[in-house]
Amino acid sequence: MWHRALLAFLLVAAAGHRAEGQGWNDPRTRDLVERATARRLSQLADSTLIDTRATAHGYLTFLAQLGEGFLLPPRVVRADELALEVYWRPPNYSKQWIVGRRDTLVLPTDIQYHRDHLGIIQNNFPDIIRLGDGDEVRDVPHPLSPSGLATYEFQIADSLRFELPGRVLEVYEVKVRPRNDADAAAVGAVYLARDDAQVVRMAFSFTRAALKDKLLEDVSIILENSLIEGRYWLPRRQEIEIRRSGSWMDFPVKGIIRGRWDVRDYIVNAGGTEALAPGPEITLAPPGRRAAFRFPPTRIVDSLPADVTLATGEEVRQVQEEARRLVRAQALARSRQTLPSARGISDLVQVNRVEGIAVGAGIRRQLGHGLDLGLRGRVGTADREVKGALTMGWQRASGLAVRLSVARDFRDVSDEPEASRTRNSLAAQEWGADYTQPYQATGANLSLTGWTPRRWRWTIEGGVEEHRSLEVHATPARGRFRSTVQVLEGWGERLALRLERAGGPATGLADLRFRTELRFARREGAADEVRNSARLWGAMEATRTTGAGDLRVRLAGGGVTGSDRVVPQELLYAGGPITAPGYAFHQFAATGMAQARVELRRIGPFVPVPIGRWGRLPGTATWAPYAGVVATRTDDPWKGYPLVGLGIEPFLQLVRIDIARGLRDGRWRFGFDVSRDFWPIL
């Protein structure tokens, strides 16, 4: 379709050429914008356009994204597919009948959408822009309205040329920004036809003052029009993204609503009064009309556009970046605030063999200009020791961050946790199964973090610390705790370089997780004993879809070397549900290690479970048989330890059950935990 080619043309800067030296509000730009404003008004009164009728097909999705830096891709929580009959008459009468609607609840939620999310935007908005029934955006002057001419500044940025059948279309990209960026206003660009100043496309975001919900991060709108019957520019494609981000304590949480619409099958000047029907503009069609509509037999989640699981679509990202470029960052940023601080639920209450029941709290203050200050602390009922950290950080909108921390807290020798902290607390309290291996670290650390365009995060971290061994103080309800690791005590320095990817689609893969760390350490023990070490560790988990199901491969390994004997806190450890299912926790400690596991994941039957007003969890689960091996080396030659097991992920893949057997010096072991995607918030 030619309108798709037009969109591609408009989005590629190389397809046009830079306009010659246009300034903000120069006479040429003002003339074009004033003609566009007058054109909008005259089109509403165009006596040749009596009415229009069309159909619209759209998806409305709600996604959730968790974690620091939002590295994990968002998960679809709910997906709605809608079909509309759309009627319009001048000057601005509209009726949109929802003739088809189906939804899929991927995770339990009771989210309800605003009515205007369920339909399309007519006439490129009225003169005053409202979204979310006024709860999200309210009282924003339209850039191409009489009040907008006094509110905004305009600048011609690009001149684009496109050939249509029987016509050459020349389009100007006109940047839009408010004269006062503290006002409620739109920020972005309008694309105007050079000859008659018709609106071809609009793409903009909003200033902070325009967003009525304090949890809103940003709202982005893309409206595209196409030429119908050679003379009328009418809606063809629309996209809206609404992002709310906040935090549960100090843990970032983001909710994303996306609406994507295609409008087609226009019939112009057919007559009729459907647009004048009483009641709300967007409403359910009568039962008979809805009963006659049929969606394709495919599932909604299978028909969703391929990029719906991205954190932000490329076009919407361009709108957001352009808004940040046109106005001050303060005009888009939320106000400073003081918040309770915790990295997860376990920062408030947790159980381990050293502290017993540990109770903590924290506070974080946003200082403005990307600066924040945080303080958190914790005390155990068994050891009666106070632990805590004071942090100061600075972060740019691009994600580049610097953080300084002074802390007296526990650190784990594990490269990867073997269980969620909540599951670990329950198991430690009841059965003495504590899957942590802590020691005390006191000192100061400085880190620099940034992101690559493809969701890779890199970190450079250095610090000076004193390490101390810890003792078991707690007693479980049943069983007994194992002893803690005995580290080389004393002061030392360390420097770490990390590169990681938390997950999400990659080229040829359904999901890719990766983490590697190169660490240099210098430890000073008793009697001026000095130990130097260099340590490399990496882990990769990749999932690829095949005809037999999803094939997941996990590879991990590394090595450590140093002067004399390597200190215990720098060794490589494995054993437990993640690194070596079927073997005891940290059964392996070595200076060289390699791990491999292959898992085949397929959907199979399971027991359906009712969940009240949310309906019923499906009677299916992911069944995942696997096999693997762990190889270790210290002073002896390499030794291999094979394993086999079965993973089951029922209840919308919210939990995982593991039954595994270590085939050499191992035994049958059973594990139960929540999905690893939710571990950070726990």
C-alpha positions in Angstrom: 0.0 0.0 0.0 1.2 3.5 -0.9 0.6 4.9 2.6 3.0 2.3 4.0 5.7 3.4 1.6 5.0 7.0 2.5 5.5 6.2 6.2 8.8 4.5 5.5 9.8 7.4 3.4 9.0 9.9 6.1 11.0 7.9 8.7 14.2 7.7 6.7 16.1 11.0 6.8 18.2 10.1 3.9 15.1 10.1 1.7 14.8 13.9 2.0 17.1 16.8 2.3 17.6 19.4 5.0 15.5 22.5 4.6 17.5 25.6 4.1 18.3 27.5 7.4 14.8 27.7 8.8 14.6 29.3 12.3 11.9 29.1 14.9 8.8 31.0 13.9 10.4 32.5 10.8 7.8 34.0 8.2 7.9 30.9 5.9 7.2 28.5 8.8 4.5 30.7 10.2 2.8 31.0 6.9 2.7 27.2 6.5 1.4 26.6 10.0 -1.3 29.3 9.7 -2.4 27.8 6.4 -2.6 24.3 8.0 -4.6 25.7 10.9 -7.0 27.4 8.5 -7.2 24.2 6.4 -8.2 22.2 9.4 -11.1 24.6 10.0 -12.2 24.7 6.4 -12.1 21.0 6.0 -14.6 20.7 8.8 -16.9 23.0 6.8 -16.1 21.4 3.4 -19.5 21.1 1.8 -18.3 18.3 -0.5 -17.5 16.0 2.5 -20.9 14.9 3.7 -20.0 11.8 5.8 -17.5 9.0 6.0 -17.8 5.4 7.0 -14.9 3.0 7.7 -13.8 -0.1 9.6 -11.0 -0.1 12.2 -9.0 -3.0 13.5 -6.8 -2.6 16.6 -4.9 -4.2 19.4 -4.9 -2.8 23.0 -2.2 -4.4 25.1 -1.1 -3.9 28.7 2.5 -4.8 29.5 4.5 -4.9 32.7 8.2 -4.3 33.1 10.3 -4.8 36.2 13.8 -4.3 37.4 16.6 -1.7 37.7 17.1 0.0 34.3 14.2 -2.1 33.0 16.6 -4.5 31.3 14.1 -7.3 31.3 11.7 -7.0 28.4 8.1 -6.2 29.2 5.7 -9.1 29.6 2.2 -9.0 28.0 -0.3 -9.1 30.9 -3.5 -8.6 28.9 -4.2 -8.3 25.2 -7.4 -7.1 23.6 -8.3 -7.3 19.9 -11.1 -4.9 18.7 -13.0 -4.4 15.5 -15.0 -1.1 15.0 -17.4 0.4 12.6 -16.5 4.1 12.4 -18.9 6.9 11.3 -18.1 10.6 11.0 -19.9 13.7 9.8 -18.8 17.4 9.8 -18.2 19.4 11.8 -17.2 16.8 14.4 -19.9 14.2 14.9 -18.6 10.7 15.4 -19.9 7.3 16.4 -17.7 4.2 16.8 -19.5 0.9 17.3 -17.4 -1.9 18.8 -18.6 -4.8 16.7 -16.0 -7.3 17.9 -13.9 -7.6 21.0 -11.9 -10.5 22.5 -9.2 -10.5 25.2 -6.6 -12.8 26.6 -5.5 -12.6 30.2 -1.9 -13.7 30.2 -1.3 -12.8 33.9 -3.9 -12.0 36.6 -5.0 -8.3 36.5 -8.1 -6.3 36.8 -7.0 -3.3 34.7 -9.8 -1.3 33.1 -9.1 0.9 30.0 -10.5 4.4 29.6 -13.3 4.5 27.0 -11.3 6.6 24.5 -8.6 3.9 24.4 -11.1 1.6 22.8 -11.4 3.6 19.5 -9.6 5.8 17.1 -8.9 9.6 17.1 -11.0 11.5 14.6 -9.9 14.7 12.8 -6.3 14.7 14.3 -7.9 15.7 17.7 -10.2 18.6 18.3 -8.7 22.0 19.2 -8.2 20.9 22.8 -6.5 17.6 23.3 -7.7 15.1 25.9 -6.7 11.5 26.5 -7.8 8.9 29.0 -11.1 10.7 29.4 -9.1 13.7 30.7 -7.4 11.6 33.5 -4.1 11.3 31.5 -3.9 14.4 29.3 -6.2 17.4 29.6 -6.6 20.9 28.3 -3.7 20.8 25.9 -4.0 23.3 23.0 -3.8 21.6 19.5 -0.7 23.0 17.7 -2.8 23.7 14.6 -5.5 25.7 16.3 -6.1 29.4 16.9 -4.9 29.1 20.5 -2.0 26.8 19.5 -0.6 29.5 17.2 0.0 31.6 20.3 1.1 28.7 22.5 3.8 27.0 20.3 6.9 27.8 18.3 7.4 26.1 14.9 10.3 25.2 12.8 10.6 23.6 9.3 13.1 20.8 9.8 12.9 18.6 6.7 11.5 18.9 3.2 10.5 15.5 1.8 9.3 14.6 -1.7 7.2 11.5 -2.6 5.6 10.4 -5.9 2.1 9.1 -5.8 0.1 7.7 -8.7 -0.8 10.9 -10.7 0.6 13.2 -8.1 3.9 14.4 -6.6 3.6 15.0 -2.8 6.0 17.3 -1.1 5.8 17.3 2.7 7.4 19.5 5.3 8.4 18.2 8.7 7.6 21.0 11.2 8.9 20.8 14.7 6.6 21.9 17.5 7.5 23.1 21.0 5.8 25.3 23.5 6.9 28.9 24.1 6.9 28.1 27.8 7.8 24.5 28.5 6.3 24.7 31.9 2.8 24.9 30.3 0.6 22.0 29.5 1.6 21.4 25.8 2.5 19.0 23.1 6.1 18.5 21.9 7.0 16.8 18.6 6.3 17.3 14.9 3.6 17.7 12.3 4.0 16.7 8.7 2.3 19.1 6.3 1.7 18.9 2.6 3.5 21.8 0.9 0.8 22.7 -1.6 -2.4 22.7 0.5 -1.0 22.4 4.1 -2.9 19.3 4.8 -1.9 17.2 7.8 -0.2 14.0 6.6 1.2 12.9 9.9 1.4 14.0 13.6 3.9 12.6 16.1 4.3 14.1 19.6 4.6 13.7 23.3 3.6 16.0 26.1 5.2 18.2 28.8 5.0 17.2 32.4 2.4 19.9 33.1 0.1 18.2 30.6 0.1 14.8 32.3 -2.5 14.7 35.0 -1.6 11.4 36.6 1.6 11.8 38.7 2.7 8.3 37.9 2.7 8.9 34.2 6.2 8.8 32.7 5.2 9.9 29.2 2.4 9.7 26.6 3.3 9.4 22.9 0.9 9.7 19.9 1.4 8.9 16.2 -1.5 9.7 13.8 -1.1 9.0 10.1 -3.6 10.1 7.4 -3.9 8.9 3.8 -5.6 10.4 0.8 -9.0 9.0 0.1 -10.7 9.4 -3.3 -7.9 11.8 -4.3 -9.0 14.7 -2.1 -9.8 13.9 1.6 -7.0 13.3 4.1 -8.6 10.8 6.6 -7.2 8.6 9.5 -5.3 5.5 8.3 -3.0 4.4 11.1 -2.7 5.4 14.7 -0.5 4.4 17.6 -0.5 5.5 21.3 1.8 4.5 24.1 1.1 5.4 27.7 3.8 4.5 30.2 3.4 4.7 34.0 6.5 4.0 36.0 7.0 4.1 39.7 8.5 1.9 42.3 7.4 -0.5 44.9 9.7 0.8 47.6 12.9 1.1 45.6 12.1 -1.5 43.0 11.2 0.0 39.6 7.9 -1.1 38.1 6.5 0.1 34.8 3.1 -0.4 33.2 2.7 0.2 29.5 -0.6 0.5 27.6 -0.3 0.3 23.8 -3.0 1.0 21.3 -2.4 0.2 17.6 -5.1 0.8 14.9 -5.4 0.4 11.2 -8.4 2.1 9.5 -9.6 0.9 6.1 -12.6 0.3 3.8 -13.6 3.9 3.6 -16.9 4.8 2.0 -17.4 8.6 1.4 -20.6 10.5 1.1 -22.9 7.4 1.3 -25.5 9.3 3.4 -27.0 8.3 6.7 -27.2 9.5 10.2 -25.3 6.9 12.1 -22.7 9.5 13.3 -25.5 11.4 15.0 -26.6 8.4 17.1 -27.1 9.4 20.8 -24.9 8.2 23.6 -21.1 7.9 24.0 -18.9 8.3 20.9 -17.3 4.8 21.5 -19.7 2.1 22.6 -20.7 -1.5 22.2 -22.7 -2.3 19.1 -26.1 -3.9 19.6 -25.9 -7.7 20.4 -27.1 -8.7 16.9 -24.2 -6.8 15.2 -21.7 -8.2 17.6 -22.9 -11.8 17.1 -22.5 -11.5 13.4 -18.8 -10.6 13.7 -16.1 -13.3 13.6 -12.4 -13.0 14.5 -9.9 -15.3 12.7 -9.4 -18.6 14.6 -5.8 -17.8 15.7 -5.1 -16.8 19.3 -4.7 -13.1 20.1 -1.2 -13.6 21.4 -0.2 -15.3 18.1 -1.5 -12.5 16.0 0.1 -9.6 18.0 2.6 -7.5 16.0 6.1 -8.8 16.4 7.5 -5.8 18.2 4.7 -5.6 20.8 7.0 -7.1 23.5 9.7 -4.5 22.9 10.2 -1.9 25.7 9.3 0.8 23.2 8.6 0.6 19.5 11.1 2.4 17.2 8.6 5.0 16.0 7.5 5.8 19.6 11.1 6.0 20.7 11.8 8.6 18.0 8.9 10.7 19.3 10.2 10.5 22.9 13.8 11.4 21.9 12.6 14.3 19.8 10.6 15.6 22.7 13.6 15.5 25.0 15.6 17.4 22.3 13.1 20.2 21.8 12.5 21.1 25.5 14.3 21.2 28.7 14.6 17.9 30.6 12.8 19.5 33.5 9.7 20.0 31.3 9.3 16.3 30.9 10.6 15.0 34.3 8.5 14.2 37.3 8.8 16.3 40.4 11.4 15.4 43.1 10.2 13.2 45.9 11.3 11.3 48.9 10.4 7.6 48.7 10.7 4.5 50.9 13.5 2.4 49.6 14.0 -1.3 49.3 15.4 -3.4 46.5 12.7 -6.1 47.0 10.4 -7.6 49.6 13.3 -9.4 51.3 15.0 -6.1 52.1 12.1 -5.6 54.6 12.0 -9.1 56.1 14.2 -12.1 55.4 15.6 -15.1 57.1 19.0 -16.6 56.9 21.3 -18.6 59.2 23.5 -15.7 60.3 20.8 -13.1 61.1 17.8 -15.2 61.9 14.8 -13.0 61.1 16.2 -9.7 59.7 14.1 -6.6 59.5 15.1 -3.6 57.3 14.0 -0.3 55.9 15.3 2.5 53.7 14.6 5.9 52.2 15.6 7.5 48.9 15.6 11.2 48.0 15.5 12.4 44.4 17.6 15.6 44.4 16.9 16.7 40.8 19.2 16.9 37.8 19.5 13.1 37.9 20.9 13.0 41.5 19.6 10.8 44.2 20.6 9.9 47.8 19.7 6.7 49.5 20.0 5.2 53.0 19.0 1.7 54.0 19.6 -0.5 57.1 18.8 -3.9 58.5 19.2 -5.7 61.9 19.0 -9.4 62.6 17.2 -10.8 65.6 19.7 -13.6 66.0 23.1 -11.8 65.5 21.8 -8.4 66.7 24.1 -6.6 64.3 23.2 -3.6 62.2 24.0 -3.6 58.5 23.4 -0.8 56.0 24.5 1.4 53.1 24.6 5.0 52.2 24.5 5.6 48.4 24.7 8.7 46.2 24.1 8.4 42.4 23.7 10.4 39.3 22.0 9.2 36.1 21.3 10.6 32.7 18.2 10.0 30.6 20.4 7.8 28.3 21.0 5.4 31.3 24.6 6.4 32.0 25.0 6.3 35.7 27.6 6.9 38.4 27.1 5.6 41.9 29.1 5.9 45.1 28.2 3.7 48.1 29.6 3.2 51.6 28.3 0.0 53.2 28.6 -2.6 55.9 26.7 -5.5 54.6 26.7 -9.1 53.5 28.1 -10.3 50.1 27.5 -13.7 48.6 30.3 -15.8 47.1 27.9 -17.1 44.5 28.0 -15.9 40.9 24.3 -16.8 40.5 21.6 -17.2 43.2 20.2 -20.6 43.5 16.8 -19.5 44.7 14.6 -16.4 45.1 15.2 -14.6 48.4 11.6 -15.2 49.5 11.8 -19.0 48.8 15.1 -19.0 50.6 13.7 -17.3 53.7 10.8 -19.8 53.9 13.1 -22.8 53.4 15.7 -21.5 55.9 13.1 -20.8 58.6 11.3 -24.2 58.3 13.9 -26.7 57.2 17.4 -25.1 57.6 17.9 -24.9 53.8 19.7 -21.6 53.4 20.9 -21.3 49.8 23.1 -18.3 50.5 26.9 -18.2 51.3 27.5 -14.8 52.9 30.5 -13.0 54.3 30.7 -9.4 55.6 32.1 -6.6 53.4 32.7 -3.2 54.8 34.0 -0.3 52.7 33.4 2.0 49.8 32.6 1.3 46.1 32.4 3.5 43.0 30.6 2.3 39.8 30.0 3.5 36.3 27.1 1.9 34.4 25.8 2.4 30.8 23.7 0.7 28.2 24.4 -0.2 24.6 21.5 0.2 22.0 20.7 -3.5 22.1 19.9 -3.8 25.8 23.4 -4.7 27.0 24.5 -3.2 30.2 28.1 -2.6 31.1 29.6 -1.7 34.5 33.0 -0.7 35.8 33.2 -1.0 39.6 36.0 -0.5 42.0 36.3 -0.4 45.8 38.3 -0.8 49.0 36.8 -3.2 51.5 37.4 -5.2 54.6 36.2 -8.8 54.5 35.1 -10.8 57.6 33.8 -14.4 58.1 30.3 -14.8 59.6 29.0 -17.3 62.2 25.7 -19.2 62.3 23.4 -17.6 65.0 19.9 -18.8 64.0 18.1 -22.0 64.6 15.5 -23.4 62.1 12.2 -25.0 63.0 13.4 -28.3 61.8 16.9 -29.6 60.9 20.1 -27.7 61.3 22.0 -25.1 59.3 25.3 -25.8 57.6 28.3 -23.7 58.5 29.2 -20.5 56.6 32.2 -20.0 54.3 35.5 -19.0 56.0 37.1 -16.2 54.0 40.5 -14.6 54.2 39.9 -11.7 56.5 41.4 -8.2 56.1 41.4 -5.2 53.9 41.9 -5.2 50.1 41.0 -3.7 46.8 39.0 -5.0 43.9 38.2 -3.9 40.3 35.4 -5.5 38.3 34.3 -5.2 34.7 30.8 -6.6 33.9 28.7 -7.0 30.7 25.2 -8.4 31.0 21.9 -8.8 29.1 18.9 -9.6 31.2 16.8 -11.2 28.5 14.6 -10.7 25.5 14.6 -11.6 21.8 17.9 -11.6 19.9 18.8 -12.4 16.4 17.6 -15.9 15.7 16.7 -16.5 19.3 13.5 -16.2 21.3 15.4 -15.2 24.4 19.0 -14.4 25.4 20.4 -13.9 28.8 24.1 -13.2 29.3 26.4 -12.1 32.1 30.2 -12.1 32.3 32.6 -10.5 34.9 36.3 -10.0 34.9 37.5 -9.2 38.5 40.9 -8.4 39.9 41.4 -8.5 43.7 44.1 -7.9 46.2 43.6 -9.1 49.7 45.8 -8.5 52.8 45.5 -11.1 55.5 47.2 -11.6 58.9 50.9 -11.2 59.2 51.1 -9.0 56.1 49.9 -11.9 54.0 49.0 -10.6 50.4 46.9 -12.6 47.9 46.4 -11.3 44.4 43.9 -12.9 42.0 42.3 -12.5 38.6 38.9 -14.1 38.0 36.7 -14.5 34.9 33.2 -15.9 35.0 30.5 -16.0 32.3 27.0 -17.5 31.9 24.7 -17.6 28.9 21.2 -18.9 28.5 19.6 -18.9 25.0 16.2 -20.1 23.8 15.5 -21.0 20.2 12.1 -22.1 18.8 12.2 -25.3 16.8 9.6 -27.7 15.4 9.8 -29.9 18.5 9.4 -26.9 20.9 11.7 -24.4 22.5 15.3 -25.5 22.9 17.0 -23.8 25.8 20.8 -24.1 26.2 22.7 -22.9 29.3 26.5 -22.6 29.2 28.6 -21.2 32.1 32.1 -21.4 33.3 35.3 -19.6 34.2 38.5 -19.7 36.0 40.6 -18.0 38.7 44.3 -17.7 39.2 46.4 -15.9 41.7 49.6 -15.8 43.8 49.9 -18.9 46.0 46.5 -20.2 47.1 43.2 -18.6 45.9 41.2 -17.1 48.7 37.8 -18.8 49.3 35.8 -15.6 48.4 37.3 -15.8 44.9 36.7 -19.5 44.1 34.0 -20.7 41.7 31.0 -22.4 43.2 28.2 -24.6 41.8 25.5 -26.9 43.2 21.8 -26.2 43.5 18.7 -25.8 41.3 20.3 -23.3 38.9 24.0 -24.2 38.5 23.8 -28.0 39.2 20.3 -29.5 39.8 20.6 -32.9 41.5 23.6 -31.9 43.6 23.9 -30.4 47.0 24.2 -26.6 47.5 27.7 -25.5 46.6 28.9 -29.1 46.4 31.5 -27.9 44.0 34.2 -25.2 44.8 37.0 -25.0 42.3 39.5 -22.7 40.5 38.2 -23.9 37.1 34.6 -24.8 36.2 32.4 -25.4 33.1 28.6 -26.1 33.1 26.3 -27.1 30.2 22.6 -27.9 30.2 20.2 -28.6 27.4 16.4 -28.3 28.0 13.5 -29.0 25.6 10.4 -27.0 26.5 6.9 -28.0 25.3 3.4 -27.1 26.3 1.5 -30.0 27.8 -1.5 -30.7 30.0 -1.8 -29.7 33.6 -4.5 -29.3 36.3 -6.6 -26.1 35.7 -7.0 -23.9 38.8 -9.8 -21.4 39.5 -8.6 -17.9 40.6 -11.9 -16.2 41.5 -13.0 -13.2 39.6 -10.0 -13.5 37.2 -11.3 -16.7 35.9 -9.3 -20.0 35.7 -5.7 -20.6 35.2 -5.3 -22.7 32.0 -4.9 -26.5 32.3 -1.6 -26.4 30.6 2.0 -26.1 31.7 5.5 -26.0 30.1 7.2 -29.4 30.5 10.9 -29.2 30.2 13.1 -32.4 30.4 16.8 -31.6 30.6 20.3 -33.1 30.8 23.6 -31.5 31.7 27.1 -31.7 33.1 29.3 -29.8 35.5 33.1 -30.1 35.1 35.5 -28.8 37.8 39.2 -28.6 38.3 41.3 -27.4 41.3 44.5 -29.4 41.9 43.3 -32.6 40.3 42.5 -33.2 36.7 39.1 -32.2 35.4 36.1 -34.2 36.6 32.6 -34.4 35.1 29.4 -34.7 37.0 26.4 -35.4 34.7 22.7 -34.7 35.7 19.2 -35.2 34.4 15.9 -33.7 35.4 12.4 -32.4 34.6 11.2 -28.9 35.0 7.5 -28.1 35.1 6.2 -24.5 34.8 2.4 -24.3 35.4 0.1 -21.4 36.3 1.0 -19.1 33.4 4.7 -20.0 34.0 4.7 -18.1 37.3 6.3 -21.0 39.2 8.8 -23.7 38.4 8.9 -27.2 39.8 12.2 -29.2 39.4 12.9 -32.9 39.9 16.6 -33.7 39.2 19.1 -36.4 39.7 22.9 -36.0 40.0 24.4 -39.1 38.3 27.8 -39.0 40.1 27.9 -38.4 43.9 24.4 -36.9 43.6 20.8 -37.9 44.4 17.2 -37.1 43.6 16.3 -33.6 44.6 13.0 -31.7 44.4 12.8 -27.9 44.0 9.9 -25.3 43.9 10.3 -21.6 43.3 8.6 -18.7 41.5 9.7 -17.8 37.9 13.2 -16.3 37.8 11.8 -13.2 36.0 10.2 -12.2 39.4 13.2 -12.9 41.6 14.5 -9.3 41.6 11.3 -8.0 43.2 11.4 -10.6 45.9 
